[in-house]
Amino acid sequence: MDNTLIEVQNLKKYFLRHGFFSKSEYVHAVDDVNLEIKKREIFSVVGESGSGKTTLGRVILRLTEPTFGRIIYDGQDITALSQKDMIKFRKKMQIVFQDPYNSLHPRKLVKDIIGEGLAIHEHLPVDEISEKVREILKKVGLNEDHMFRYPHEFSGGQRQRIAIARALIIKPEFIVLDEPTSALDVSVQANVLELLIDLKKYFDLTYLFITHNLAVVDYISDFVAVMYLGQIVEIGRKDDIFSFPAHPYTYALLSSIPAPDPQRKRSNVIPKGEIPSAINPPRGCRFHTRCLYAKEMCKFEEPQFFNVSGDHIVKCHFPLGKA
């Protein structure tokens, strides 16, 4: 029995940027991405700002239309569906945005923010929607009297719980979590992560978790994809990625995680320079301009995926740990 919920095939998203004094150019936000997300697992996408991970999440949900490629949801190609036919899939797929301050309507009561999905998809009467809102508020650790308040009356952590409740109330199967804790205080982040793990088990959910924080990835993930300049450069089970990173970029990201023991020495590998422009990505391996291990062929020949072991693959001419 196939346990794959989402399969992404050769997915591309290019944005046309119009120049005022120069010619129009394409931003290669997502460039030929392939991945599979298994049911009931937490699949994390990690990378620096500008790597394309947020765009990838939005394209998978078709909040942003792909330029090329296919998105297969539970066996059905949803890229072939019209916007009208996509409506039923909107109920199955939801998103929690990064910033709870801007993702909630400031002039709506919490009961209306959370209940909007039920009004659109279920067409339920007002009293039944209110009852379901009460139930989901309790599930995310809030009280029913919070229904009659506005977003500005809550803390950042409480607002994110409201955003999570909004996503959950229509009982989706799949949720994209776009940096859901990065705008929160560190003390609140752990509570929200624990909540997300508990809700995943209770509602039998599948998560696509987007973040730049590898410590969070280590804590919450089953699978990890490392993204750089629009492309996946390494993918595998979390334990394999963290124990045996094969791509120099992954190794550099992992080396940047602060060690919990100040006496413990950790090698700190800092990539050269900054991430290049997605308008004109480097030829060959896209990471070669910053890679400490790049050789001449890396400048001209694009690497293919190399199987490290099992589900662990890497896109590199000279994977770390290999001859």
N, C-alpha and C positions, 0 to 999 in steps of 0.2 A: 504493500500500500504506500503510495507516494505521500510523503509528509511535508512536501513543499507548499507553502502558502503563496509566496510571491517569487516569480522568476523574472529577472531583468536581463534583456538580451540586446547587446550592442546599443545601449541607450546613449543618446547625444542630446545636448541642449546648447544651442548657440544663440546668443543675444546680439542683435544688430545694433551697433552703436553709431549714431550719426554724428559726423564731425562737422563743425561749423566752418572751419577754415581748411579742413583736410577731408580726405575721402572716408566714406563709411567703412567700418571694420566690424568683424565678428568677434565676440567674446566667447571663448571655448569653456563654458562653465562646467559642463559635464561632457566628457569625450570618450565614447565607446566603453561604457561600463557594463559589466556582466556580473551578476550575483544571484544567489538563491537565499531566501529567508524561510526557515523551517517553522512550522506551526508550534506555538507555545514556547518559542525561544526569544531571547533578547539579543538582537543583532545590532552591534554598535558600529557607527562610522566615525572615524576620528581623523583629524588633520588640522593644520593651521587655518587661520582665517584666510579666506580666498581660495581654499582648496576645492570648493564646489559641493561640500557635503549638505548644506541647507538646500541648495537648488536640487540636488539629487532627491532629497526627501519630498520636496514639493512636486517634482515631476512624477515620482512614483504614485502620488495621490492624484495626479493630473490637476492639481491646483495651478501648475504651470505646464503648458503643453510641450511635449517632447519635439525636438527637431527631427529625430530619427530613432528607430529602435522599437522594441516591443516590451510591454509590461503584462505579464501573465499573472492573473490573480485567481488562485485556486482552479487552475486549468483553463480560464477564459482570458482571451486577449482583450484587455480593457482599452488599449490604445485604438482599437477599431470601433469603439462605441461612440455614439453621438453624445452630446451634453445631456440630452433628455434621458438616454438610456443609462447614463452614468449616475443618475439620481439614486437608484437603488444601491449602488456601490458606495455612495457617500455615507450610507448608514453603516456599512461594514468597516469603513476606513475613516479614522479621525486623526487630528493633530493637536498637540499641546505646544504652543509657541514659547519662545525664549523669555519674552518680557511680559510678565503678568500685569504690568502697569499700563501697557498699551493694547493688550489683546482683549481686554474687557471693556465693553461700552460704558463710558463714565456716567451716562444719564439713565441707565436702566437698572432696575432692581435686580438683585441676584437671582430671584425666582424666575424672572423673565430671561436673563442671560442663560441660565442653565436649561430652562424649559423650552427654549426656542427650537431646539432640534426635534423635540417631541411634537411640537405644534406643526412643524414642516413635514416630518416623515410619518407621523402616526395619526395626526389630526384628532388628537384626544381632547375631551372637554377640559375646561380650565381646572375644575376641582381634582380631576385625575392627574393632570400634569403637576399640580401643587403637591399631591401626595407622593408622586415619584421623585420630585425635587427634594422633599423632606428626607426620603429614604437615601438618596445618593449623597446628600450632605452629611448624613451620619456616617456613611461608608468612608468619606474622605476626612473625617475628624472634625466636622463643623456642626453647629447646632441649627435646629430648624428656625430659630428666631433670626438667623443670619439671612434668611430669605428676603427679608424686608429692609435690607440695607443696600447701600450703594458701594461700588468698588473702592472708593476713596476712604471708606471707613475701616478698611482692613489692612493688615500688614502684608508685606511681600509674600511671605509663606502662605498666608491665608488666601491671598489672591490666586496663587498658583494652584491651591487646592480647589478653588472655585473653577479654574480653567480645566483641571483634571475631571471634576464632576461634570462639567459641560460636555467633555468628550465622551464620558462613560455612559451618560444617561440613555443614549439610544442603543446601548449594548453592542458596540463594535467588536470585530474580531482582531483588528489590527490598528495600532496607534503609532504615529510618528511623534517622537519626543524630541523636539528641536531645542537642544541646550536648556532643558527644563529647570535646571538648578543654578545656572551660571549667574543669574541676576539676583540670587539670594545670598544672605549671610551664610558663612560656613556652618554655623551652629544649626541653621535651618535646613541646609542642604541634606544632611544625613537623615533628618526626619522625613523629608519629601521622598528621598530615595527608598527608604524603608516602606513608605506608603505605596510607592509604585510597585515594589516587589510583592507586597501583600495583595494589592489589587490585581496584579497579573495572575496570581494563583487563584484568587476568588472568582474572577470573571473569565478565566481560561484565555488570556490575551497573548498576542504576539506583539513585540515592540521593535521598532526601528529607532535606536537611541543615537542621536547626533550630538557630538560633543568634541571639545578640544582637550578635555581633562582626562588624562589617562588613568589617574587614580580612581576616578569614578568608573571608567571602563573596567578596570580591574575588579571593582567591587560588584558590578551589576551584570556583566555581559556573559553570554555563552559563546557567541561568535564575534569576531572583530574584522572590519575592513579598514585598512589604512589608505587614505585618499590624499593625493598630491596633484595639484594643478589640473583638476578635472578628471583624473584617472585613479583607478584602484591600483596600488602598487604592491599590496600584500593583503592576504586574506586567510583566515584560519580560526581554529578554536582559540578562545582567549588564553588558555594555559599554554598553548604552543607558541602563540605570538609573544607572550610576555617572557616565556622561558627561553625561547630560541628565535629571536627576531632575525629574519634573513635579509631584509632590505635595509641599506644604510640609513634611510630616512626613518624607518620604524625604530632602529637602534638609537638614533639621535633623539627621537621623541621620548623613548623610554628612559634615556639617560638624564633627561631634564626633570624627571619626577623627583621631588625632594625626598631624601632618605629619612625615615622616621627616627633613626638612631643617628645623632649628630657625630658620634665617634666612628660610624661606619663610612668607609671610603667608597665613593661611587664615581666611576669614570664618566666624565661629562663631555659628550661629543656634540659640538655646536656646528651645525651646517654653515658653510660660507655664505655671506650675503643674505639677500632676502628673496622671497618667493617671486619668480618672474611674472610678467604680465600674461594674463590668460588670452590677451588679444593676439599675441605672437609667441606662443609657447616654444621653448627650445627644441631644436631638431634632435633626433635620436632619443636617448633617455631624457625625460623631462627634468630629472633631478641632477643631471651631470654637472650643471653649472654650480652646484652647491656641495656636491658629493666629495668626500675626502678620499674616496677609493676609485674615482672615475679613471678610466683608461681611454685611449684614443677612439676605440670603436664605439664607446658610449656617446660620443659627440655626433655620430652620423647614423647609427643603426638602432632602431627602436627595439628594445628587448621584448621577448615573448615570455609568457608565464612558465615558470619552472616549478615542478612539484617537489616540495621539500619532504613532505611525508603526509599520508592520509589526506585530510582536507586542507592542509597547509600549502598554499602556493604563493609564489613571489614573482614580480615582474622586474627582473634584474639580470644583467649579463654575468655578474660576479656575486652571487648571493653569499652573504656572510656565513662562514662555517663550511663553505664548499670550496673545493679546489678550483 
